[in-house]
Amino acid sequence: MTSSTTTTTSEGHRRPAEAAAATLRRLIRGRADTAAWERPALIGLLLATAVLYLWNLSANGWANSFYSAAAQAGSVNWEAFLYGSSDAANSITVDKPPASLWLMALSVRLFGLSSFSILLPEAIMGVLTVGFVYATVRRHFSARTALLAGAALAITPVAALMFRFNNPDALLVLLMTLATYFTLRGIESGKIRWVMWAGAMIGFGFLTKQLQAFLILPVLAGVYLWAAPVRLRARLGHLFAALGTIVVSAGWWVALVELVPASMRPYIGGSQSNSFLELTFGYNGFGRLTGNETGSVGGGGTGTGMWGSAGILRLFEGEIGGQITWLLPAALVVMVVGFVLLWKTPRSDPRRAVLALFGGWLLVTALAFSFMAGIFHAYYTVALAPPIAAVVAIGSSLLWSRRGELWARIVSAATVALTVFWAFALLGEATTWLPWLKWLVLVLGLVAAALLLLPRRGRALAGVTLAVTLVSTLIAPAAYSLETVSTAHTGSIVTAGPTVSGSGFGGGGPGGMGRPGGQGGAGGTPPIGNLPNGTLPTGTPPAGQLGQRQTGQAGTGSFGEARGGMGGLLGGASASSAVVALLESNAAEYTWVAAAVGSNNAASYQLASGLPVMAIGGFNGSDPSPTLTTFKALVGSGKIHYFVGSGSVGRSIGGSSASSEIATWVAATFTAKTVDGVTIYDLTAPVG
């Protein structure tokens, strides 16, 4: 009896252990019908991506302090979490929906407030995006093709930048990749649940960056309508169900914001009428296409403007090219070749569907970025990274499979030559950075092109050809990415890679805006004034104190990450311990320990103190939040302790002058004092 019991108990302990071991073996080995190296190779790719995106992550500090402050607010106040408020007292929201902030705020709640806790979700989203690009391609192409797609995405410079940064783009790209994956699953099976999942991803993409998430919607719907293996009537019904999912997954939050009385929620940042719908279709919507963005600090127009030159070649010009276009020419070539090779396949052929999904995503997004006349930043191009990587991998694999034919070898050699010549040109823009690299790329590329022209001569030659081709075409963007992760990036506008000639505001901002040390070039364009109308109110610090570069901080100006206590439009200040101690004094007695014009000015002091700081006028200082009348009432009721007078913002196009009126009234009504170079007004101590 005892022996039998012991044996049974032993077996009972052994079975869970054996089951766990079997699960681990399946995880590492993969499916039995795959090559033994495939799953370890995928795990290695994901681990390498994680190392790349997590390495030295905290060097970016608060990254974009505008969003970091909102994450801090959401981590201590659930209302601020829900709306995406800039501060925990819910004065005003950021100028985007809050989905990306939710992840950061939850991370801060879990791990505490730090640079790493804010940026960790972005890096994780980068690894997931690489994984789902692999999974999407792998469903109908070889493991080698899928690994190439994932690796090409991981080493894209702008991806290495934005998956280590706290702008909404990281979550947006992940959600668009998931929507593509789910659409493909729907095309394979014809089952409605997959396209509804895709619709949910687009809906949450809207809650991440509004209408940009809809750019790929026509592509997803069109490819499903064409390729799904069910009757046309069923396909149309599935798409209407997906549309309903989009409305529900995005609309619940929009309805909440629009139906809750304005007095019971924070002001909608970026709008002039406290309306999320205005923000959606104006400043963050059609205004980005037309350049008509009321409250913005500038527009591009159809020619060369503040945000660069709109046109078919925009993505290849200045520093934008080094962010994303290393493989773009090759992607366009092999995409055409891929469609030609797959043209006669059946309507529901999933291989052509995969190529159409990623190819359509690439073309629609690239055209939108090329011709938008409003605000455009180089880092937006991260939305092109997954489709470029997937299209290059798929098209190249199709060409390689036909390498026995002369035309395929000629096209392959010409495409590699085009890629390395373009890399040579891009590397030449970085005149002082690794000058030998462009010559290495050129020589290896020409060797690869020559090898590709040779007829098939055994596996050894094929292996050498593949190795030289991959190294010559991927080493340059990989080097750019390594340089990117080894350098700190802070402020609202950042760019990947080294300093390049021709960099400017349109391509990524004035000098010093991207990071300390002047990534965008030495110097930079100072703002016209410290307030939206470009004027200095009476009683503010001298003009020389506002909008000028801090001594000892090369490459940082009022548009950049300001040091020594004064923030700017696109970067926050570095609050000293004396200023923080002042803000913390009697903090419990006030709703806001301070107020400052512009969100980045306010964010600096909020992040340093962990206490609510009101961002007057929102990001640009041009929103009518609060009005002068409201601000006077708040001061009169003792809700705001200090007003931070130091700092600068740009001249806005239209927009409210409320922040200028408030600054003028404060300067005329309260006595200023200087603490570590920061001009501060005690709003409880009027003049006289």
Secondary structure as UniProt FT lines:
FT   HELIX           2..29
FT   TURN            32..33
FT   TURN            36..37
FT   HELIX           38..54
FT   TURN            55..56
FT   HELIX           57..60
FT   TURN            61..62
FT   HELIX           65..76
FT   HELIX           78..83
FT   TURN            88..89
FT   STRAND          92..93
FT   HELIX           99..111
FT   HELIX           115..138
FT   TURN            139..140
FT   HELIX           143..154
FT   HELIX           157..162
FT   TURN            163..164
FT   HELIX           169..189
FT   HELIX           192..209
FT   HELIX           210..216
FT   HELIX           217..227
FT   HELIX           232..259
FT   HELIX           262..264
FT   TURN            269..270
FT   HELIX           276..281
FT   HELIX           282..286
FT   HELIX           287..290
FT   TURN            294..295
FT   STRAND          304..305
FT   TURN            306..307
FT   STRAND          308..309
FT   TURN            312..313
FT   HELIX           314..316
FT   TURN            318..319
FT   HELIX           320..324
FT   TURN            325..326
FT   HELIX           328..341
FT   TURN            342..344
FT   TURN            347..348
FT   HELIX           350..371
FT   HELIX           378..384
FT   HELIX           385..401
FT   TURN            402..404
FT   HELIX           406..429
FT   TURN            431..432
FT   TURN            435..436
FT   HELIX           437..453
FT   HELIX           459..485
FT   TURN            501..502
FT   TURN            505..508
FT   TURN            511..512
FT   TURN            516..520
FT   TURN            532..533
FT   TURN            538..539
FT   HELIX           543..545
FT   TURN            551..552
FT   TURN            554..555
FT   TURN            558..559
FT   TURN            564..565
FT   HELIX           577..584
FT   TURN            585..586
FT   HELIX           587..589
FT   STRAND          592..597
FT   HELIX           599..609
FT   STRAND          613..616
FT   TURN            617..621
FT   HELIX           628..636
FT   TURN            637..638
FT   STRAND          640..644
FT   HELIX           658..669
FT   STRAND          670..675
FT   TURN            676..677
FT   STRAND          678..686
//
